[in-house]
């Protein structure tokens, strides 16, 4: 997707796990005001996260299992797309580039 940048609405843990598996792009659903949601492939370096960290120990996300799943072709094929919107859309909280999101214990 060209030079556009996007805010991660849902899927920060999946995006971080993809980054840690050296992926460069992942599937996403783009939500733009006044348009129907559409499936896209987005480069990880075009993503901004509302979170500054991702927890390895959060049982709700089970990050270690997610990272292991995304290390395989079959696992990546089963990963649900993340939800994104254009960066700077109304109502978005502060965000940081995905590359700056730290993994904490």
N, CA, C and O atoms as CSV, one atom per row, in Angstrom:
chain,resi,resn,atom,element,x,y,z
A,1,UNK,N,N,0.822,-1.185,0.000
A,1,UNK,CA,C,0.000,0.000,0.000
A,1,UNK,C,C,0.870,1.254,0.000
A,1,UNK,O,O,1.108,1.774,1.090
A,2,UNK,N,N,1.313,1.732,-0.991
A,2,UNK,CA,C,2.068,2.982,-1.188
A,2,UNK,C,C,2.717,3.557,0.065
A,2,UNK,O,O,3.217,2.816,0.912
A,3,UNK,N,N,2.705,4.891,0.179
A,3,UNK,CA,C,3.378,5.538,1.301
A,3,UNK,C,C,2.402,5.957,2.396
A,3,UNK,O,O,2.784,6.699,3.301
A,4,UNK,N,N,1.170,5.506,2.336
A,4,UNK,CA,C,0.180,5.827,3.361
A,4,UNK,C,C,0.577,5.173,4.684
A,4,UNK,O,O,1.267,4.154,4.708
A,5,UNK,N,N,0.129,5.775,5.770
A,5,UNK,CA,C,0.376,5.213,7.103
A,5,UNK,C,C,-0.962,4.965,7.780
A,5,UNK,O,O,-1.953,5.643,7.507
A,6,UNK,N,N,-0.970,3.975,8.671
A,6,UNK,CA,C,-2.217,3.499,9.237
A,6,UNK,C,C,-2.130,3.304,10.740
A,6,UNK,O,O,-1.069,2.993,11.283
A,7,UNK,N,N,-3.255,3.490,11.398
A,7,UNK,CA,C,-3.418,3.290,12.822
A,7,UNK,C,C,-4.009,1.897,13.032
A,7,UNK,O,O,-4.982,1.527,12.374
A,8,UNK,N,N,-3.420,1.125,13.950
A,8,UNK,CA,C,-3.942,-0.213,14.236
A,8,UNK,C,C,-5.116,-0.072,15.198
A,8,UNK,O,O,-4.943,0.297,16.360
A,9,UNK,N,N,-6.286,-0.366,14.710
A,9,UNK,CA,C,-7.510,-0.308,15.501
A,9,UNK,C,C,-7.627,-1.569,16.360
A,9,UNK,O,O,-8.027,-1.499,17.522
A,10,UNK,N,N,-7.280,-2.709,15.787
A,10,UNK,CA,C,-7.323,-3.989,16.486
A,10,UNK,C,C,-6.255,-4.889,15.867
A,10,UNK,O,O,-6.206,-5.065,14.650
A,11,UNK,N,N,-5.398,-5.461,16.727
A,11,UNK,CA,C,-4.409,-6.397,16.205
A,11,UNK,C,C,-2.969,-6.041,16.493
A,11,UNK,O,O,-2.066,-6.506,15.797
A,12,UNK,N,N,-2.734,-5.216,17.516
A,12,UNK,CA,C,-1.350,-4.837,17.838
A,12,UNK,C,C,-0.507,-6.075,18.144
A,12,UNK,O,O,0.614,-6.185,17.647
A,13,UNK,N,N,-1.017,-7.007,18.946
A,13,UNK,CA,C,-0.241,-8.204,19.286
A,13,UNK,C,C,0.097,-9.016,18.034
A,13,UNK,O,O,1.216,-9.509,17.895
A,14,UNK,N,N,-0.868,-9.154,17.131
A,14,UNK,CA,C,-0.605,-9.885,15.876
A,14,UNK,C,C,0.447,-9.179,15.036
A,14,UNK,O,O,1.316,-9.827,14.451
A,15,UNK,N,N,0.374,-7.857,14.974
A,15,UNK,CA,C,1.356,-7.105,14.193
A,15,UNK,C,C,2.752,-7.214,14.797
A,15,UNK,O,O,3.735,-7.351,14.069
A,16,UNK,N,N,2.842,-7.152,16.124
A,16,UNK,CA,C,4.145,-7.291,16.785
A,16,UNK,C,C,4.699,-8.697,16.565
A,16,UNK,O,O,5.886,-8.862,16.285
A,17,UNK,N,N,3.845,-9.705,16.690
A,17,UNK,CA,C,4.296,-11.085,16.467
A,17,UNK,C,C,4.772,-11.270,15.024
A,17,UNK,O,O,5.746,-11.980,14.777
A,18,UNK,N,N,4.090,-10.637,14.079
A,18,UNK,CA,C,4.528,-10.702,12.674
A,18,UNK,C,C,5.889,-10.034,12.518
A,18,UNK,O,O,6.769,-10.553,11.832
A,19,UNK,N,N,6.052,-8.887,13.155
A,19,UNK,CA,C,7.345,-8.174,13.114
A,19,UNK,C,C,8.456,-9.052,13.668
A,19,UNK,O,O,9.537,-9.138,13.084
A,20,UNK,N,N,8.190,-9.704,14.795
A,20,UNK,CA,C,9.201,-10.546,15.420
A,20,UNK,C,C,9.531,-11.784,14.591
A,20,UNK,O,O,10.580,-12.398,14.784
A,21,UNK,N,N,8.654,-12.147,13.683
A,21,UNK,CA,C,8.910,-13.255,12.761
A,21,UNK,C,C,9.470,-12.770,11.431
A,21,UNK,O,O,9.492,-13.516,10.452
A,22,UNK,N,N,9.922,-11.522,11.397
A,22,UNK,CA,C,10.555,-10.912,10.218
A,22,UNK,C,C,9.654,-10.818,9.002
A,22,UNK,O,O,10.142,-10.814,7.872
A,23,UNK,N,N,8.354,-10.742,9.211
A,23,UNK,CA,C,7.448,-10.521,8.090
A,23,UNK,C,C,7.509,-9.036,7.725
A,23,UNK,O,O,7.825,-8.201,8.572
A,24,UNK,N,N,7.216,-8.718,6.500
A,24,UNK,CA,C,7.229,-7.318,6.083
A,24,UNK,C,C,5.823,-6.777,5.857
A,24,UNK,O,O,5.616,-5.564,5.886
A,25,UNK,N,N,4.850,-7.668,5.633
A,25,UNK,CA,C,3.482,-7.237,5.376
A,25,UNK,C,C,2.507,-8.273,5.935
A,25,UNK,O,O,2.837,-9.452,6.064
A,26,UNK,N,N,1.304,-7.811,6.263
A,26,UNK,CA,C,0.267,-8.710,6.781
A,26,UNK,C,C,-1.095,-8.289,6.234
A,26,UNK,O,O,-1.273,-7.152,5.796
A,27,UNK,N,N,-2.055,-9.218,6.263
A,27,UNK,CA,C,-3.400,-8.867,5.816
A,27,UNK,C,C,-4.093,-7.962,6.838
A,27,UNK,O,O,-3.868,-8.063,8.044
A,28,UNK,N,N,-4.939,-7.081,6.316
A,28,UNK,CA,C,-5.668,-6.149,7.174
A,28,UNK,C,C,-7.010,-5.817,6.531
A,28,UNK,O,O,-7.227,-6.031,5.339
A,29,UNK,N,N,-7.895,-5.288,7.363
A,29,UNK,CA,C,-9.143,-4.722,6.871
A,29,UNK,C,C,-9.039,-3.225,7.119
A,29,UNK,O,O,-8.863,-2.781,8.254
A,30,UNK,N,N,-9.150,-2.456,6.048
A,30,UNK,CA,C,-9.023,-1.001,6.122
A,30,UNK,C,C,-10.403,-0.373,6.273
A,30,UNK,O,O,-11.294,-0.583,5.451
A,31,UNK,N,N,-10.557,0.402,7.344
A,31,UNK,CA,C,-11.794,1.136,7.602
A,31,UNK,C,C,-11.524,2.612,7.331
A,31,UNK,O,O,-10.745,3.254,8.036
A,32,UNK,N,N,-12.177,3.138,6.305
A,32,UNK,CA,C,-12.040,4.552,5.953
A,32,UNK,C,C,-13.410,5.215,6.053
A,32,UNK,O,O,-14.411,4.636,5.631
A,33,UNK,N,N,-13.459,6.423,6.609
A,33,UNK,CA,C,-14.743,7.103,6.747
A,33,UNK,C,C,-15.481,7.222,5.407
A,33,UNK,O,O,-14.901,7.611,4.394
A,34,UNK,N,N,-16.762,6.879,5.428
A,34,UNK,CA,C,-17.590,7.006,4.237
A,34,UNK,C,C,-17.401,5.924,3.197
A,34,UNK,O,O,-17.995,5.990,2.121
A,35,UNK,N,N,-16.561,4.901,3.507
A,35,UNK,CA,C,-16.331,3.827,2.544
A,35,UNK,C,C,-16.578,2.476,3.205
A,35,UNK,O,O,-16.560,2.347,4.429
A,36,UNK,N,N,-16.803,1.497,2.380
A,36,UNK,CA,C,-16.972,0.136,2.894
A,36,UNK,C,C,-15.606,-0.408,3.312
A,36,UNK,O,O,-14.600,-0.105,2.670
A,37,UNK,N,N,-15.559,-1.211,4.384
A,37,UNK,CA,C,-14.287,-1.836,4.761
A,37,UNK,C,C,-13.763,-2.674,3.596
A,37,UNK,O,O,-14.535,-3.288,2.859
A,38,UNK,N,N,-12.436,-2.688,3.442
A,38,UNK,CA,C,-11.873,-3.505,2.358
A,38,UNK,C,C,-10.624,-4.226,2.820
A,38,UNK,O,O,-9.862,-3.734,3.652
A,39,UNK,N,N,-10.439,-5.402,2.258
A,39,UNK,CA,C,-9.269,-6.222,2.568
A,39,UNK,C,C,-8.060,-5.666,1.828
A,39,UNK,O,O,-8.129,-5.371,0.635
A,40,UNK,N,N,-6.952,-5.527,2.552
A,40,UNK,CA,C,-5.709,-5.020,1.977
A,40,UNK,C,C,-4.545,-5.807,2.573
A,40,UNK,O,O,-4.711,-6.558,3.535
A,41,UNK,N,N,-3.394,-5.626,1.998
A,41,UNK,CA,C,-2.149,-6.104,2.587
A,41,UNK,C,C,-1.364,-4.851,2.921
A,41,UNK,O,O,-1.183,-3.977,2.073
A,42,UNK,N,N,-0.897,-4.763,4.164
A,42,UNK,CA,C,-0.235,-3.545,4.624
A,42,UNK,C,C,1.186,-3.870,5.088
A,42,UNK,O,O,1.426,-4.898,5.721
A,43,UNK,N,N,2.112,-2.984,4.766
A,43,UNK,CA,C,3.489,-3.153,5.219
A,43,UNK,C,C,3.586,-2.802,6.696
A,43,UNK,O,O,2.976,-1.832,7.145
A,44,UNK,N,N,4.334,-3.570,7.441
A,44,UNK,CA,C,4.474,-3.328,8.877
A,44,UNK,C,C,5.081,-1.962,9.172
A,44,UNK,O,O,4.753,-1.347,10.187
A,45,UNK,N,N,5.958,-1.484,8.301
A,45,UNK,CA,C,6.573,-0.183,8.570
A,45,UNK,C,C,5.619,0.987,8.308
A,45,UNK,O,O,5.995,2.141,8.514
A,46,UNK,N,N,4.395,0.708,7.859
A,46,UNK,CA,C,3.380,1.745,7.659
A,46,UNK,C,C,2.370,1.783,8.805
A,46,UNK,O,O,1.392,2.529,8.753
A,47,UNK,N,N,2.615,0.968,9.848
A,47,UNK,CA,C,1.653,0.852,10.942
A,47,UNK,C,C,2.057,1.638,12.179
A,47,UNK,O,O,3.232,1.705,12.539
A,48,UNK,N,N,1.059,2.229,12.818
A,48,UNK,CA,C,1.234,2.938,14.083
A,48,UNK,C,C,0.326,2.297,15.122
A,48,UNK,O,O,-0.825,1.962,14.839
A,49,UNK,N,N,0.856,2.133,16.320
A,49,UNK,CA,C,0.168,1.435,17.394
A,49,UNK,C,C,-0.272,2.383,18.505
A,49,UNK,O,O,0.449,3.318,18.854
A,50,UNK,N,N,-1.471,2.136,19.066
A,50,UNK,CA,C,-1.877,2.920,20.228
A,50,UNK,C,C,-1.165,2.437,21.505
A,50,UNK,O,O,-1.248,3.085,22.548
A,51,UNK,N,N,-0.484,1.323,21.416
A,51,UNK,CA,C,0.244,0.760,22.562
A,51,UNK,C,C,1.745,0.949,22.375
A,51,UNK,O,O,2.265,0.871,21.261
A,52,UNK,N,N,2.427,1.198,23.486
A,52,UNK,CA,C,3.882,1.318,23.421
A,52,UNK,C,C,4.564,0.007,23.770
A,52,UNK,O,O,5.771,-0.145,23.581
A,53,UNK,N,N,3.775,-0.952,24.287
A,53,UNK,CA,C,4.352,-2.255,24.632
A,53,UNK,C,C,3.326,-3.354,24.407
A,53,UNK,O,O,2.122,-3.107,24.337
A,54,UNK,N,N,3.835,-4.566,24.297
A,54,UNK,CA,C,3.026,-5.766,24.144
A,54,UNK,C,C,3.513,-6.746,25.191
A,54,UNK,O,O,4.711,-7.016,25.279
A,55,UNK,N,N,2.604,-7.278,25.981
A,55,UNK,CA,C,2.984,-8.150,27.086
A,55,UNK,C,C,3.097,-9.608,26.658
A,55,UNK,O,O,2.185,-10.163,26.044
A,56,UNK,N,N,4.228,-10.216,26.990
A,56,UNK,CA,C,4.451,-11.631,26.749
A,56,UNK,C,C,3.611,-12.491,27.683
A,56,UNK,O,O,3.274,-13.627,27.350
A,57,UNK,N,N,3.269,-11.948,28.863
A,57,UNK,CA,C,2.612,-12.758,29.884
A,57,UNK,C,C,1.101,-12.536,29.987
A,57,UNK,O,O,0.465,-13.120,30.864
A,58,UNK,N,N,0.513,-11.718,29.125
A,58,UNK,CA,C,-0.935,-11.479,29.162
A,58,UNK,C,C,-1.661,-12.741,28.685
A,58,UNK,O,O,-1.571,-13.091,27.508
A,59,UNK,N,N,-2.384,-13.431,29.586
A,59,UNK,CA,C,-3.035,-14.686,29.190
A,59,UNK,C,C,-4.136,-14.485,28.145
A,59,UNK,O,O,-4.469,-15.415,27.410
A,60,UNK,N,N,-4.689,-13.303,28.078
A,60,UNK,CA,C,-5.756,-13.044,27.114
A,60,UNK,C,C,-5.252,-13.125,25.672
A,60,UNK,O,O,-5.987,-13.553,24.781
A,61,UNK,N,N,-4.012,-12.720,25.442
A,61,UNK,CA,C,-3.467,-12.737,24.092
A,61,UNK,C,C,-2.544,-13.917,23.827
A,61,UNK,O,O,-2.322,-14.271,22.669
A,62,UNK,N,N,-2.000,-14.536,24.874
A,62,UNK,CA,C,-1.084,-15.667,24.741
A,62,UNK,C,C,-0.034,-15.376,23.664
A,62,UNK,O,O,0.093,-16.102,22.677
A,63,UNK,N,N,0.702,-14.308,23.884
A,63,UNK,CA,C,1.669,-13.833,22.904
A,63,UNK,C,C,2.677,-14.904,22.460
A,63,UNK,O,O,2.923,-15.024,21.260
A,64,UNK,N,N,3.277,-15.696,23.384
A,64,UNK,CA,C,4.240,-16.702,22.916
A,64,UNK,C,C,3.636,-17.677,21.895
A,64,UNK,O,O,4.293,-18.044,20.921
A,65,UNK,N,N,2.390,-18.091,22.121
A,65,UNK,CA,C,1.742,-19.007,21.171
A,65,UNK,C,C,1.464,-18.299,19.849
A,65,UNK,O,O,1.606,-18.895,18.781
A,66,UNK,N,N,1.069,-17.030,19.918
A,66,UNK,CA,C,0.816,-16.256,18.705
A,66,UNK,C,C,2.087,-16.103,17.879
A,66,UNK,O,O,2.069,-16.265,16.659
A,67,UNK,N,N,3.182,-15.791,18.549
A,67,UNK,CA,C,4.449,-15.650,17.836
A,67,UNK,C,C,4.865,-16.983,17.205
A,67,UNK,O,O,5.360,-17.007,16.079
A,68,UNK,N,N,4.665,-18.087,17.926
A,68,UNK,CA,C,4.994,-19.409,17.385
A,68,UNK,C,C,4.100,-19.734,16.187
A,68,UNK,O,O,4.572,-20.274,15.187
A,69,UNK,N,N,2.816,-19.407,16.290
A,69,UNK,CA,C,1.884,-19.675,15.201
A,69,UNK,C,C,2.303,-18.932,13.937
A,69,UNK,O,O,2.262,-19.488,12.839
A,70,UNK,N,N,2.705,-17.677,14.096
A,70,UNK,CA,C,3.070,-16.880,12.928
A,70,UNK,C,C,4.446,-17.233,12.363
A,70,UNK,O,O,4.865,-16.671,11.351
A,71,UNK,N,N,5.135,-18.142,13.002
A,71,UNK,CA,C,6.431,-18.580,12.479
A,71,UNK,C,C,6.264,-19.632,11.381
A,71,UNK,O,O,7.244,-20.024,10.746
A,72,UNK,N,N,5.030,-20.092,11.153
A,72,UNK,CA,C,4.783,-21.110,10.123
A,72,UNK,C,C,3.880,-20.544,9.032
A,72,UNK,O,O,3.072,-19.651,9.285
A,73,UNK,N,N,4.020,-21.064,7.835
A,73,UNK,CA,C,3.185,-20.636,6.716
A,73,UNK,C,C,1.720,-20.939,7.021
A,73,UNK,O,O,0.852,-20.099,6.785
A,74,UNK,N,N,1.445,-22.117,7.536
A,74,UNK,CA,C,0.067,-22.493,7.866
A,74,UNK,C,C,-0.522,-21.601,8.941
A,74,UNK,O,O,-1.691,-21.224,8.865
A,75,UNK,N,N,0.271,-21.263,9.935
A,75,UNK,CA,C,-0.196,-20.377,10.996
A,75,UNK,C,C,-0.506,-18.991,10.471
A,75,UNK,O,O,-1.509,-18.387,10.851
A,76,UNK,N,N,0.347,-18.486,9.603
A,76,UNK,CA,C,0.105,-17.161,9.024
A,76,UNK,C,C,-1.175,-17.167,8.188
A,76,UNK,O,O,-1.901,-16.173,8.165
A,77,UNK,N,N,-1.454,-18.266,7.507
A,77,UNK,CA,C,-2.663,-18.357,6.680
A,77,UNK,C,C,-3.924,-18.335,7.541
A,77,UNK,O,O,-4.979,-17.900,7.079
A,78,UNK,N,N,-3.827,-18.796,8.779
A,78,UNK,CA,C,-4.986,-18.828,9.677
A,78,UNK,C,C,-5.143,-17.559,10.509
A,78,UNK,O,O,-6.155,-17.394,11.191
A,79,UNK,N,N,-4.169,-16.670,10.467
A,79,UNK,CA,C,-4.241,-15.463,11.281
A,79,UNK,C,C,-5.338,-14.531,10.758
A,79,UNK,O,O,-5.352,-14.203,9.571
A,80,UNK,N,N,-6.255,-14.104,11.630
A,80,UNK,CA,C,-7.251,-13.126,11.175
A,80,UNK,C,C,-6.567,-11.806,10.825
A,80,UNK,O,O,-5.559,-11.451,11.436
A,81,UNK,N,N,-7.100,-11.084,9.856
A,81,UNK,CA,C,-6.488,-9.798,9.507
A,81,UNK,C,C,-6.620,-8.808,10.664
A,81,UNK,O,O,-7.554,-8.890,11.462
A,82,UNK,N,N,-5.683,-7.884,10.741
A,82,UNK,CA,C,-5.786,-6.811,11.723
A,82,UNK,C,C,-6.748,-5.767,11.169
A,82,UNK,O,O,-7.047,-5.770,9.975
A,83,UNK,N,N,-7.232,-4.880,12.023
A,83,UNK,CA,C,-8.103,-3.785,11.591
A,83,UNK,C,C,-7.308,-2.489,11.644
A,83,UNK,O,O,-6.662,-2.184,12.647
A,84,UNK,N,N,-7.362,-1.724,10.543
A,84,UNK,CA,C,-6.603,-0.478,10.470
A,84,UNK,C,C,-7.488,0.647,9.958
A,84,UNK,O,O,-8.546,0.413,9.374
A,85,UNK,N,N,-7.037,1.858,10.188
A,85,UNK,CA,C,-7.681,3.047,9.639
A,85,UNK,C,C,-6.581,4.038,9.292
A,85,UNK,O,O,-5.463,3.924,9.796
A,86,UNK,N,N,-6.881,5.001,8.443
A,86,UNK,CA,C,-5.847,5.984,8.111
A,86,UNK,C,C,-5.358,6.688,9.380
A,86,UNK,O,O,-6.164,7.052,10.236
A,87,UNK,N,N,-4.070,6.874,9.500
A,87,UNK,CA,C,-3.504,7.561,10.658
A,87,UNK,C,C,-3.980,9.010,10.651
A,87,UNK,O,O,-3.958,9.681,9.620
A,88,UNK,N,N,-4.406,9.473,11.811
A,88,UNK,CA,C,-4.858,10.851,11.938
A,88,UNK,C,C,-6.362,11.017,11.857
A,88,UNK,O,O,-6.865,12.138,11.931
A,89,UNK,N,N,-7.097,9.905,11.703
A,89,UNK,CA,C,-8.556,9.991,11.660
A,89,UNK,C,C,-9.080,10.493,13.001
A,89,UNK,O,O,-8.433,10.310,14.032
A,90,UNK,N,N,-10.211,11.104,12.989
A,90,UNK,CA,C,-10.823,11.682,14.183
A,90,UNK,C,C,-10.987,10.642,15.303
A,90,UNK,O,O,-11.413,9.511,15.069
A,91,UNK,N,N,-10.637,11.060,16.520
A,91,UNK,CA,C,-10.844,10.217,17.693
A,91,UNK,C,C,-9.725,9.243,18.017
A,91,UNK,O,O,-9.821,8.522,19.010
A,92,UNK,N,N,-8.679,9.195,17.227
A,92,UNK,CA,C,-7.576,8.275,17.509
A,92,UNK,C,C,-6.748,8.779,18.689
A,92,UNK,O,O,-6.503,9.978,18.820
A,93,UNK,N,N,-6.316,7.843,19.553
A,93,UNK,CA,C,-5.397,8.242,20.621
A,93,UNK,C,C,-3.987,8.420,20.053
A,93,UNK,O,O,-3.739,8.154,18.877
A,94,UNK,N,N,-3.083,8.869,20.901
A,94,UNK,CA,C,-1.678,8.984,20.491
A,94,UNK,C,C,-1.180,7.610,20.037
A,94,UNK,O,O,-1.677,6.578,20.487
A,95,UNK,N,N,-0.212,7.616,19.156
A,95,UNK,CA,C,0.311,6.344,18.656
A,95,UNK,C,C,1.805,6.444,18.391
A,95,UNK,O,O,2.368,7.535,18.296
A,96,UNK,N,N,2.436,5.270,18.273
A,96,UNK,CA,C,3.866,5.183,17.977
A,96,UNK,C,C,4.058,4.234,16.807
A,96,UNK,O,O,3.226,3.353,16.588
A,97,UNK,N,N,5.137,4.393,16.053
A,97,UNK,CA,C,5.407,3.436,14.974
A,97,UNK,C,C,5.503,2.021,15.546
A,97,UNK,O,O,6.026,1.820,16.642
A,98,UNK,N,N,4.997,1.050,14.797
A,98,UNK,CA,C,5.024,-0.339,15.251
A,98,UNK,C,C,6.442,-0.776,15.616
A,98,UNK,O,O,6.623,-1.570,16.539
A,99,UNK,N,N,7.437,-0.274,14.911
A,99,UNK,CA,C,8.831,-0.642,15.183
A,99,UNK,C,C,9.257,-0.260,16.599
A,99,UNK,O,O,10.212,-0.830,17.128
A,100,UNK,N,N,8.561,0.699,17.220
A,100,UNK,CA,C,8.929,1.142,18.573
A,100,UNK,C,C,8.171,0.422,19.677
A,100,UNK,O,O,8.442,0.659,20.854
A,101,UNK,N,N,7.238,-0.442,19.335
A,101,UNK,CA,C,6.475,-1.169,20.355
A,101,UNK,C,C,7.392,-2.234,20.959
A,101,UNK,O,O,7.920,-3.098,20.259
A,102,UNK,N,N,7.563,-2.144,22.289
A,102,UNK,CA,C,8.444,-3.081,23.006
A,102,UNK,C,C,7.652,-4.294,23.464
A,102,UNK,O,O,6.445,-4.214,23.693
A,103,UNK,N,N,8.343,-5.413,23.595
A,103,UNK,CA,C,7.746,-6.628,24.163
A,103,UNK,C,C,8.240,-6.694,25.610
A,103,UNK,O,O,9.443,-6.690,25.872
A,104,UNK,N,N,7.287,-6.754,26.542
A,104,UNK,CA,C,7.617,-6.808,27.958
A,104,UNK,C,C,7.146,-8.118,28.556
A,104,UNK,O,O,6.260,-8.780,28.014
A,105,UNK,N,N,7.748,-8.489,29.685
A,105,UNK,CA,C,7.380,-9.759,30.338
A,105,UNK,C,C,6.052,-9.673,31.040
A,105,UNK,O,O,5.603,-10.653,31.635
